Amino acid sequence: MRAYEYILHKRQGGALTGEEVKSFIRGYVAGEIADYQMAAMCMAIFFRGMEEGELLAWTEAMLYSGETYDLSGLPGVKVDKHSTGGVGDKLSLALAPWVASLGVVVPMVSGRGLGHTGGTLDKLESIEGFCVGLSKQRFMEILGKHGLCMVGQSETLAPADKKLYALRDVTATVDCVPLIASSIMSKKLAEGADALVLDVKVGGGAFMKTEAQARTLAQTLIAIGEGMGKPTVALLSRMDAPLGRAIGNALEVEEALEMLQGRGPADAMALTRRLAVEMLLLAGRAPEVAAAEKLLEEALSSGRAWACFVDVVRAQGGNVKLLENPKLLPKARRRKLLHAPRAGYICRQEALALGQAAVALGAGRRRVEDTIDVAVGLVVLCKVGEWLEEGQPWLEIHYNEEGRLEEAMRHLAQALEVREEPPPPPALVVGRMDKTCLGLMG
């Protein structure tokens, strides 16, 4: 193993061969390459980037660093969805059972929240008894019976990614497009998905702040997916204001339950429907958009989407009584209202500030090892574009500790902006990308 030579070659702008990449990843997982050497390699990649073949080899090496799930025995095209992270993004909780209720197998391996963005696993665990750490056998059983299973990344699934992410987090190499893309795709491909729909967030509350950055990330993700024979579609969606009204784990579960009954906030419902349409099209369950939308509407109105979620929660050990009566979900002991300082139209609700406030309350993590409080969070009472009277409540804070409330209030001080003139209607989806962005044929 010539780790030094590989690092030097990359630092000088060279490209590693596929075998060199795989050798380097294998050595790192086996402990033959030290953390400081991998940190140096990540920093070299941060500044020098990766060529397409090099990136595919890196992703494949992480993908096969542990076990993979073979879902070929299950019928149809297996499709999953991934979001790059936002504030109030509870879409997967409603999207996955909605699509699975229409006969699409959805193998969903999700992550936990870190920083100002929430995690699907933390939300699910606010349902008493819900188990996200299933064995491979149990995962396959539930997936085969219900067409859906929602779990976390196991120790044996793409272990190179798990080890590498922890290192990137402390070496200032998290925000590197090739490393972000290979991290996402190695996990998603290891879970056995045949196709993938991506929700790439862009804006103040997203990791990608500009549309150009988001397009670069989406194009890289699509290149990996298509390069490995997995059809991949990406929607670029705005994350300047929170999605829906609820921010915080149990609060977002409650809102997702409303969505599964067709009563969710307009923006969250609209984006979930757009993503669901893409999943149905990739799975071949509908020939075009209108037909997919009709299927989705029927799944909601008939209660099939709701029933699918209830069945999966029960199968994964969750207390379904909490779904039937959301008042039984964890609740914070205290509440506080924030009021509009003056009358006007809401022109800005800063997603980043709201997400940071939720973390301050205990709803999220600053470090991987932090424990979260699933009961706390925020409820947005009025959305961007709505009129506020002076003194009218616009935000409800759910909290347990006074000290945490004080920190949250500092984040919220500049989160709201009102003006006399209404803002232009916010664009929820700013772009759609598929393999045509790569210049591919077919």
N, C-alpha and C positions, 0 to 999 in steps of 0.2 A: 504494500500500500504506500503510494507516494503522495501523501496528503499535502506536503509542502509544495511539491511541484504543481499539483492541481490548483491550489490556492493562488500561487504565483501566476500561473497561466491565466486564470480567471481575472485576477487583479489587473493584469496587463491588457485585458480586453479580448482574450482568446475565448474560443468555444470549446467546451469539453465534449468528448465523444460520448455516445450512449453508454458504452461499457465503463468509461471513466466515471460518469455520473452514478451509475448503479453500484460501482465498487465503492464510491465515496459514501453513499447512503447506507449500504450494507455495513461498512466499517463503523459508521456512526451509531447505528442501532446496536451493533455488537459490542460497542464500547472501545473499539480499537482506535477510533478517532475521537479526540477530546472535544469537550464543549467549546474550548477557546479556538480550536481549529475550525469547527463548524461555524462559530460566530464570525471568524475571519472570512469564511466562504460566503456567508450571508451578506456581509458588508460589501464584499467584492461584487456579488450579484446585485445588491442595491444600487451601486454606482455604475456597473457595466451592463446590467440587464442580461437577458438570455435569448439566444436564437430559438426559433420554433422547434427544431429537432431536439435541441438541448432541453427545452422546457418540457416537451413531451416525455423525454427520458427521465427527467427529474420527477415528474408526476407519476409515471409508471413505477419508478423505483419506490416511491413512498406508498403507492397503491399496493404493491406486492411485498411490502416489508412485513406484513402479517397475513392473517387469514382474510379471505374474501367470501362474500355470500354469492352462491350460485342459485339464481331464481329462475333458471330456464325451465324448471318443472312446473312453474305456475303459468296459467294461461295469459296470453296477451302481452302487450308492451308495458313494461314496468316504468312508471314515470314518477319522478320526485321534483320537488321545488326547493329552491334555496334563496334566502334573502341575505343581502350583505349587511343588514342590521340597521335598525332605526328606532325611533321612539314611539311607543304605543303600537308596535307592529305585532299584533296577535293573529295575523292573517293565517298562518299555518294551522292554527287550532281549528279554524272553520274550513279552510280550503281542503285539507287532507281528507276529512270524512265526506265532504261535499262531493269531491271527485271520486273517491273510493266507492261511494254509494251508487255510482253509475257504472260499476264494473271495471274500473281501472285499478290495478294493483299499485299501491303507493308505499314503497319502503322508505320510511322517513327516519333518518338518523340525524338528530338535531344537536345543538350545542347549548351551552349556558351563557348567560349574559356576562359581559365584561365591559367596564366603563359605563358610558351613558346609554348603551343599547341593551335591551332586554333579551333574555334567552328563552326559547321554547320549552326547554326542559324544566326550568324554574317555574314557569307558568303551570305546566302540567303537574308538577309536584305540589302545587297549592291545592290540588284535589287529593283529599285524604286517601292514603293507601296506594296511589298511582305509582307503579314501578317502571322506571325508565332503564333499569339495569338488567335486562333479560338475557338469558343464555341464547346462543345461536339457535338451538333447537326450538326454544319457546318462541323466539322471534319468528321463525319460519312457520310454526304452527298457527300463530295468530294471524300472520300475513296470509296464509293459505285459506283460513276460514273466513276472515273478515275483509280481506283485500287491503288492510291497513295495519301498520304497527308503528308506534312512535317511541323511539328509544334514543339513548345517548351512545356516544362512541365508546366501544369496549376497549379493554387493554390490548386486545389482539387485533383490532381493526385499524389498519394504517397506523401502527405504533410510531413509525418515523415521524408522522405529522404531529402526533401528540407531544413527542419529545422536542421536536423542532419548534413548535409554536411557543412552548414555555421559554425556550432560549431566545427566540425573536422578541418576546415580550419584554425582556430585560436588556436587550442590546440595541434598541432603537431601530429594528429592521422589520417591524410589523407592517408599516405602510409601504411595502414594496410590491408592485403589481405581479411580477412573476411568482413571488413567494406566496402572496395572497391567493392567486389563481390556482397554483399547484396544491395548496392546502385545502381549498374548497373542493377541488375536483378529485383529489385522491380519496377523500372520505366518501364523496357521493358515488364514485365508481366502485369503491370497495363494497358498498352496500348492495350492489347488484342492479342498480337502475339501468334501463335501456336508453332512456332519454331524460332530459333535464330542462326545467324551466327556471330561469333566474330572475329574481327581482333585484336589480342593481340600483341601490338608493343613491340619490345625488342631492346635495344641498347642505345647509348649515348643520343639520342634525345627522348627517351621514359621514362615513369615512371618506367618501369621494365628494369633495366640496364643489367641483365644477363639472359641467356636462362633458367636457373634453376628457377629464380624468375617468369619469364613469364609462364613457364609450371605450376608452383604452382598456379598462378592466373587463368590460363585457366582451370586447373583441378577443382578448386573451383567453377568457374562459371558454368562449365558443370555439376558438382554435384548438384548445385542448380536447374539448368534448368531441368535436368532429374528427380531430386527428386520431382519436381512439375509437371511432365508429359509433359514437353516441350522439344522435341528433340533439342539438342544444339551441334554445331560444332565450333571448333576454329582453325584458322590459326595463326601461329606465324610468324610475318613478321619483317624484319630488319628495324630499324629506326636510323641508324647511319648517313645517309645522307638524305636530304629532298626528299619527293616523288614528282616526276615531276619537273617542273622548277619554278612555281609560288609559292610565299609565301606571303600571304596577301589576304584580303577578296575579293575585286573586281577582283584582278588579278587571284585569284583561280577560281572564277566564269567563267572568260573568258577561262581559261584552261579547265574547266569542259565542257564548250560548245564545245570546240575542240574535247574532248574525245567522246562526244555524236555523233560526226560526223566522228569518227574513226581516228582522226588526233592528238590524244594526245600523250604525251611522252611515250616511250616504257615501262618504269617501272610502271607508274601509270596505263596504259592500262592493263598490264599483271596482276597486283594484283587485279584490279577491275574485270577482267574476271574470275580470280580464285574464288573470293568471290561470283560473280554472279552464277557461276556453282554450288557452294554449296547451294545457295538459291534455284535454280531450282530443284536440287535433293531433297532437303527437302520438297519442295512443290509438288513433284511428277509430275513435268512438263516434266521431261526427265528421261529415265531409266538408263542412264550412262553418263559419262563425255563427250564423243565424241558427243553424241546427244545434250547435253546441249550447247556445244560450237557452234554447227551448228546453233541452234536456236538463240544464241546470235549474231552470225555474220549476220544472216538474219535481225535481229531487227535493227542492225546498218546500214547495206547497204540499207535497204528499207526506212530508215528514221523514223521507228516506235518509236524508243527510243527517238529521238529528238522531235517528235510530242507529245509524252507523257509528256515530261518535259514542253514544251510550254503550253500545255493544263492545267497542274497543276499550273504553274506560273500564268496564266490568272485567273484560278479559285480562287487562293489565293490573288488576287488583284495586282499582279505584272505587270509591264510595259513590255510586250513582245517585244516591239520595241528594247529594250536593248539586247534581245537575238539575234534578227535578225541583229543588228548592235552593236557589243560589244564595239565599240569606244565610244558609248554613256554611258557606265558604268562610275562610278566615277573615275577620274584620278588625280594623284598627280601633283602639279605644277612644281616640280623640279625632275631632274634625275642626277645620278652620276654613273660613271663606275669605277669599281675596276679592276686593271690590274695585270697580273701574274708577280711576282718579278723575275722569271727566267723560262727557258724552262723546260718542263718535263711532265710526266703523272700525272694527278690528282689522288692522292692516298687517300686523305681524304677531305671531305667537312663536317665540324662538324655541324650536325643538331641542336644540342643544342645552339651553338653560333649563328647560323643563325636565329633560332627561337627567341632567346633573342634580337637580333638586330631588328627583325621585331616588337617585343613588344616595344622596345625603340623608334622606329619610330612612334608608336601609333597604330599599327595594332592589338595589343592584350591588355590584362588586367593584371595588377599586383594584383588588388583587384576587387572583384565582382562589386563594384559600379563604376568602371572606365568607361569612355566613349571612344570608339574606333574610329579611322579614317579609314573608309573602303577603302580609295583610296591608302593608302601607303603600302609599302612592298618591296619585293625583287624578282628579276628574275634571276635564275641561267642560265647562258649562256652556260656553259660547265659542263658536269657531270663527276662523278668519272670514271676513266679509259680512259678518252679522253686526247689527247695530247694538251698542251698549248705552244705557242711560248712566249718568253719573251716579256712582254708588251701587250700581248693579253688580251682583256677584258674577265673576267670570271663571273662577277656579275654586275647587274644593280640595283641601289638603287632608289626607287620611294619615295620621301619624300616631306613634306610641310614646316617643321620648321628646321632651321639651328641648333638650340640647340639640337633637337632630333637626328639629323644626327651625331653630335659629339659623343653622347652616343652610337649610333649604331656602329660607327666606332671602338670604343673600343672593342666591342664584336666580330667584324669581323677581328680584327688584327691577330688572331690565327686560323681562320676558315678554311684556305686553306693549304694543304700540297702537294707539287709536288716532284716527284722523277724521276730518269732516267729510272728506270725499271717499266713496267706497273704492276698494282696490279692484283691479281686474280679477276676474275669476281665476283661481289658481289652476294650473295645468297639472293634473294628477300623474299622467304618463306623458313623458316628453320624447319617447322614442321606443322603437321596437327593432331588435337586431337578430339576425340569424346567420346561417352560413354564407349568405350572399355578401355579407360585409367582408368576407375573406377572399372574395373573388372566385368562390368555388362554383362548379357547374352542378346542375341537377337540383 
